[in-house]
C-alpha cells in the first residue's frame, strides 16, 4: 500500500470520525399505514386512497393556504397555491393510527438526531391539486418548543410536487410518492431550513402537517452543522482529484468507507441511513459535490474460503469427545478472497447503471477497515477423501464509495467487461436517443470509456468457446459501429481481434466495423487479422475473407489479394505453414464449411490463388478426407455456385473419381458366417474370438468368464469393429458374454453405396 493511498484513506476516516452527532437536517421514509379514519367537516368521511371526487369536495370546503411574511399572514397564489383545512375541522382516528403516528414520529426524531421525547401537534390538512406549489420559505415557530415540521402524505395519486429542502450549502430533493396504497410517505426537517414544493403536474396530494415539539428547558434542537468538517473534506477530495488528473498512480481509484449500521439491499438508500451514518453521508455528499467527486452507497460483500483446522475445544465431558458442529473447527489460511461492491444507490435516488465492482486493498478508509470484521455467515466442511477440512465465510457491510467524477471510467474498468460493456451499451443507446451527433458529451463519454476498456482488455490464451454467439470483442465492435467511432474501431480491430482469436460469430461485427473505415485501412486490417489469427482460427478467417468479398462491392478500393495470399500460407496440413502438423489436430480444425468459405472467397478474389488452394487440398488427403470434408463441401458448393471456378471443378473431378472407384467395387452380402478376424491382441481369450470369427458355420459363441476377461473381450470387439453383437447374460456365475455375428460391415457399405450414388448424380450435373 503506497504512502499516498494510506494518507488519503486515513485522513478521510479521521475527518468523518469527527461527524459524531447522529441525524441530519432532514429525514424521510415510508411507513406501513394503519389506515386512519379521516373525517372532515363539510366533506364527511374521506376514503383512502383519495378519490378525485372527494378531492374536489375537500377543496370546495377548504381555503387558500396563506404564508407568513414577518408578523403578517398573506394569501398570494403567486407565492403559494394550495388548499388548507384547519385542525378544528379534521378528525383523525382509527384503531392503529395512534400507533402508526408514534412510529413515524420516533423515526423522524431519530433521523433528525433528537434523543429527547418529541411530540407531534397536528397543524393542518393540505390538499394539492394540479398546479399547486409553494416557493422557497422557512417555517415560523407556530407553538412553544417547535423545532421541526413533519409531513405525512396519505395515500393519493399524483405526479410532480417534489419537495426541496436546503440547509446552508446543502440541498435534498424528496419524491413523496408511495406506489403501495398501504404505505404513507413521510418527511421531517428543521424549521429553519428553506424548503419549497414544485408544482403538482397531475392528480391530487393529501398531506397531514404536524409541528414537532420538544418539551422542557433549554434551546430547541437545531440542525447539526458541520461546515468546518465539510470544508476540510472538500479540500482533501480536491487534492485527491488533482492527483488523479496528474496521473498519480500511487493514489487509489476510489475510496470505500464502511457504515456503522447494518442495512439490507432492500432498505439501502441515502434516505434510510441511520444516526451518524446519515450525518456523515450528508456532509460527505456536499463535500464531494464541491470537489467534483461522485458519491454512492453500495453493499460491500467479502467472500473468503480456505483451510479449516480442528479446534482443541472439548464438549466438557470427561471423555473429551470432539464437538460435532462448527465449534469443532477454526478458520485457518485463507486461500481465496473476493471483495465486491454491488447494489448501488445515488444520493438523489436515481437509478445507477453499475454492476459488481471489485475493491483493491488500498481503497478502504481507514486502510485496515476490511480486516477485523465479524462474518455474517460462516460454514465449515469436514474432510472428505483426499480433501481436508475447509471453510467459507461471507461479510456484508454498507459503504459510502467515492471517486473523482472524471475517473468514473477507470473505476468501471476495474470490474472488467461484465460491467463496462453494459455501461457502454447504455451510453450509446442514450446518445442515439438524443440525435446521434458526434462530439456530444455522451459520444465523448462513450469514446473515453472505450479507451479505458481497450487499455485493460483481458489478455488470455485462446481456447474454444462453448457459445458460438458474438464474443466480447464483437459486442464492443458492434457498439463502436453504432457510435461511428472510427478511431476506436481501428484500435479494437488492430489491438484485440488481430492479436487474439475470433470465431465465425464475430465476423458480422468485424465486417461492420471495417465498413466504417476507408478501403486502404480495411485492406491493412484484414491482413493483420488473418496474419495474427489464421493459425488458431482458420475457419473464422475463411468466413471473414468470404464476407470481405461482399464488402468490396460497397468499397471498390478494398484490396483483398494480399489477405487471400496469407490464407494460402496458413492452410492447415503443411508444417511449413507454421500450423501444428498433427493430423488429428488439423482434421479437427478442418470442416466442410471451411472449404466452402475458402474457395468461395478465393474464387471471387483471384483464380490463381484458388487453384493453389485446390492443389494444397488434393495433395493432402490425410488432412482433407474426401468423404468427411471434400464431398460434403462439394454438395454445398454445387448448390450455391452457379458458375463453379476451375478450382472447384478440380475438386469435383477428384471427388467423382473417388466415388466412381468405390461404386465399381463389388457389393454383396457375406455368403456364410465367416467374419474378418484380424485382431491386434493375441492373448488366449482373443485367440478364441479369432477362431470364432473365422468359423464359417458358427453364428453364436458363449464366453463364460470373470468380469475382467469379459470386459477385455468386449474392448477388442469394439476396437476391431468386429461384426459381432456382444451382450452379458447374468444367469449363473460367472456371467457369460453372448457373442452373435451380424453383417454390420456389409450394411455400412450398402449405406455408403446408396450415398455414393446420390453424390454421383449431384456432382455429375
Secondary structure, 3 states (H helix, E strand, C coil): CCHHHHHHHHHHHHHHHCCCCCCCCEEEEEEECCCCEEEECCCEEECCCCCHHHHHHHHHCCEECCEEECCEEECCCCCEECEEEEHHHEEEECCCHHHHHHHHHHHHHHHHCCCCCCEEEEEEEEEECCCCEEEEECCCCCCCCEEEEEEEEECCCEEECCEEEEECCEEEEECCCCCCCCEEEEEEEECCCEEEECCEEEECEEEEEEEEECCCCCCCCCCCCCHHHHHHHHHHHHHHHHHHHCCCCCCCCCEEEECCCCCCCCCCCHHHCCHHHHHHHHHHHHHHHHCCEEEEEEEEEEEEEEEEEECCCECCCCCCCECCCHHHEEEEEEEEEEEEEEEEEECCCCCCCCCCEECCHHHECCCCCCCCCCCCEEEEECCECCECCEEEEEEEEEEEEEEEHHHHHHHHHHCCHHHHHHHHHHHHHHHHHCCCCCCCHHHHHHHHHHHHHHHCCCCCCCCCCCCCCCCHHHHHHHHHHHHCCHHHHHHHHHHHHCCCCCCHHHHHHHHHHHCCCCHHHHHHHHHHHHHHHCCCCHHHHHHHHHHHHHHHHHCCCCCCHHHHHHHHHCCCCCHHHCCCCCHHHHHHHCCHHHHHHHHHHHHHHCHHHHHHHHHHHHCCCCCCCHHHHHHHHHHHHHHHCCCCCHHHHHHHHHHHHHHHHHHCCCCCCCCCCCCCCCCCCCCHHHHHHHHHHHCCCCCEEEEECCHHHHHHHHHHHHHCCCCEEEEEECCCCCCEEEEEECCHHHHHHHHHHHHHHHHHHHHCC
